[in-house]
Amino acid sequence: MKIVAIVGSIRKDSYNLKLAKYIQKRYQDRFELEILNLRELPFYDQDIEMNPPEVVKNFKQKVASSDAVLWVTPEYNGTIPGVLGNAIDWLSRVDKVMIGKPSWIVGASMGNLGTVKAQLHLRDILFAAGISSPLLPGNEVYVGAVHEKIDETGTLTHAPTVQFLDTVVDHFIDWYTRISK
């Protein structure tokens, strides 16, 4: 299975990027995970949506050719970051490459609640008509106090969180197998 990860933080030392890289490494024998770069995406602009820059075409093509999308979101001001919303805007227009594409969501923050609010908002957005992405139900991954659970090398060191993530990955693979028949 080929999955693309869309990480809603472009910060070099982002905990969410570290979480995506951890997932990429830990489950490399279960699926291929490519982490997409949002830093180069221009702001969505309807004036150029019919002939977008090459970076947008490549981004959309990678999502279109994947089997599923892993959304990795921080929480900014109680919702998703602007760079993530911008990426979704590009994906939801013209060829609408997300329609029917299975998704799952994880997120990390230094706060105790992880990214609960951002993930709730992201779920609503992913059900919008231009996206219409089926989501893995009931397997929310909110990594709170991430700065205490991930080390400087990006390794998730909190055993209960790792075990829960293992379970969610199993559930996602089983669910994907069932819905893609």
C-alpha positions as CSV (number, residue, x, y, z in Angstrom):
1,M,0.0,0.0,0.0
2,K,1.3,3.5,-0.9
3,I,0.3,6.3,1.5
4,V,1.2,9.9,1.3
5,A,1.5,12.0,4.5
6,I,0.4,15.6,4.5
7,V,2.0,17.3,7.5
8,G,0.4,20.6,8.5
9,S,3.6,22.1,9.8
10,I,6.5,23.3,7.7
11,R,8.7,24.0,10.8
12,K,12.1,22.2,10.5
13,D,11.9,20.7,14.0
14,S,8.1,20.1,13.9
15,Y,6.9,17.4,16.3
16,N,4.3,16.5,13.7
17,L,7.0,16.0,11.0
18,K,8.9,13.9,13.5
19,L,5.8,11.8,14.2
20,A,5.3,11.3,10.4
21,K,8.9,10.2,10.0
22,Y,8.5,7.9,13.0
23,I,5.5,6.3,11.3
24,Q,7.3,6.1,8.0
25,K,10.2,4.2,9.6
26,R,8.3,2.0,12.1
27,Y,5.8,0.7,9.6
28,Q,8.0,0.5,6.5
29,D,7.4,-3.2,6.2
30,R,3.6,-2.6,6.3
31,F,3.3,0.2,3.7
32,E,5.2,2.8,1.8
33,L,4.9,6.3,3.2
34,E,6.0,9.4,1.3
35,I,5.9,12.6,3.3
36,L,4.9,15.5,1.0
37,N,6.4,19.0,1.3
38,L,3.9,21.8,1.7
39,R,6.5,24.5,2.0
40,E,6.7,25.1,-1.8
41,L,2.9,25.1,-2.4
42,P,1.8,28.6,-3.4
43,F,-1.4,30.1,-1.9
44,Y,-4.4,28.7,-3.6
45,D,-5.5,31.1,-6.4
46,Q,-8.6,30.4,-8.5
47,D,-7.1,32.6,-11.2
48,I,-4.5,29.9,-11.9
49,E,-6.3,26.7,-10.8
50,M,-6.9,25.6,-14.4
51,N,-3.1,25.8,-15.2
52,P,-1.4,25.7,-11.8
53,P,2.4,25.8,-11.2
54,E,4.3,22.6,-11.6
55,V,4.7,22.2,-7.9
56,V,0.9,22.0,-7.5
57,K,0.6,19.6,-10.4
58,N,3.2,17.3,-8.8
59,F,1.6,17.6,-5.3
60,K,-1.8,16.6,-6.7
61,Q,-0.4,13.8,-8.8
62,K,1.3,12.3,-5.8
63,V,-1.9,12.4,-3.8
64,A,-3.9,11.0,-6.8
65,S,-1.5,8.1,-7.3
66,S,-1.5,7.1,-3.6
67,D,-3.8,4.5,-2.1
68,A,-4.5,6.6,1.0
69,V,-3.6,9.8,2.8
70,L,-2.2,10.2,6.3
71,W,-3.0,13.7,7.7
72,V,-0.6,14.8,10.4
73,T,-1.8,18.0,12.0
74,P,-0.7,20.3,14.7
75,E,-3.3,22.6,16.3
76,Y,-3.0,26.4,15.8
77,N,-5.6,28.6,17.5
78,G,-7.9,25.6,18.0
79,T,-7.9,24.5,14.4
80,I,-5.8,23.3,11.5
81,P,-2.8,25.4,10.3
82,G,-3.1,27.6,7.3
83,V,-0.6,25.6,5.2
84,L,-2.8,22.5,5.7
85,G,-5.9,24.4,4.7
86,N,-4.1,25.7,1.6
87,A,-3.1,22.2,0.6
88,I,-6.7,21.0,1.0
89,D,-7.9,24.0,-1.1
90,W,-5.6,22.8,-4.0
91,L,-6.7,19.2,-3.6
92,S,-10.4,20.1,-3.6
93,R,-10.5,22.0,-6.9
94,V,-10.7,21.1,-10.6
95,D,-9.7,17.4,-10.7
96,K,-10.6,16.8,-7.0
97,V,-8.1,14.1,-6.4
98,M,-9.2,13.3,-2.8
99,I,-12.8,12.2,-3.6
100,G,-13.1,8.6,-2.4
101,K,-9.4,8.5,-1.2
102,P,-9.2,6.8,2.2
103,S,-7.7,8.9,5.0
104,W,-6.6,8.7,8.6
105,I,-5.5,11.4,11.0
106,V,-2.9,11.8,13.7
107,G,-1.6,14.8,15.4
108,A,0.8,15.9,18.2
109,S,1.1,19.0,20.4
110,M,2.8,20.0,23.6
111,G,-0.7,20.5,25.3
112,N,-2.4,17.7,27.1
113,L,-5.3,17.3,24.6
114,G,-3.1,16.7,21.6
115,T,-4.8,18.1,18.6
116,V,-8.4,17.3,19.4
117,K,-9.9,20.5,18.1
118,A,-7.8,20.6,14.9
119,Q,-8.7,16.9,14.2
120,L,-12.4,17.6,14.7
121,H,-12.2,20.5,12.2
122,L,-10.2,18.4,9.8
123,R,-12.7,15.6,9.8
124,D,-15.5,18.1,8.9
125,I,-13.4,19.5,6.1
126,L,-12.5,16.1,4.7
127,F,-16.3,15.3,4.4
128,A,-16.8,18.5,2.2
129,A,-18.0,17.9,-1.3
130,G,-14.7,18.8,-3.0
131,I,-12.8,16.3,-0.8
132,S,-15.3,13.6,0.2
133,S,-12.6,11.4,1.8
134,P,-13.7,8.3,3.7
135,L,-12.0,8.4,7.2
136,L,-10.9,5.6,9.5
137,P,-13.6,5.8,12.2
138,G,-13.0,5.7,15.9
139,N,-9.2,5.6,15.8
140,E,-8.2,9.1,16.7
141,V,-4.5,9.6,17.5
142,Y,-4.0,12.6,19.7
143,V,-0.4,12.7,21.0
144,G,-0.5,15.2,23.9
145,A,2.6,16.3,25.8
146,V,4.6,15.2,22.7
147,H,7.8,16.9,24.0
148,E,7.8,14.3,26.8
149,K,7.1,11.3,24.4
150,I,9.5,11.8,21.5
151,D,13.2,12.1,21.8
152,E,15.7,14.3,19.9
153,T,16.1,11.7,17.2
154,G,12.4,11.6,16.5
155,T,11.8,8.3,18.2
156,L,8.5,7.9,20.0
157,T,9.5,6.7,23.4
158,H,6.2,6.5,25.3
159,A,5.3,2.8,25.3
160,P,1.5,3.2,25.7
161,T,1.4,5.7,22.7
162,V,3.5,3.4,20.6
163,Q,1.2,0.4,21.4
164,F,-1.9,2.5,20.6
165,L,-0.3,3.6,17.3
166,D,0.4,0.0,16.5
167,T,-3.2,-0.8,17.1
168,V,-4.4,2.1,14.9
169,V,-2.1,1.1,12.1
170,D,-3.5,-2.5,12.2
171,H,-7.1,-1.1,12.2
172,F,-6.3,1.2,9.3
173,I,-4.8,-1.6,7.2
174,D,-7.8,-3.9,7.9
175,W,-10.3,-1.1,7.2
176,Y,-8.5,-0.1,4.0
177,T,-8.5,-3.7,2.8
178,R,-12.2,-4.0,3.5
179,I,-13.3,-0.8,1.8
180,S,-11.0,-1.1,-1.3
181,K,-12.4,-4.5,-2.4
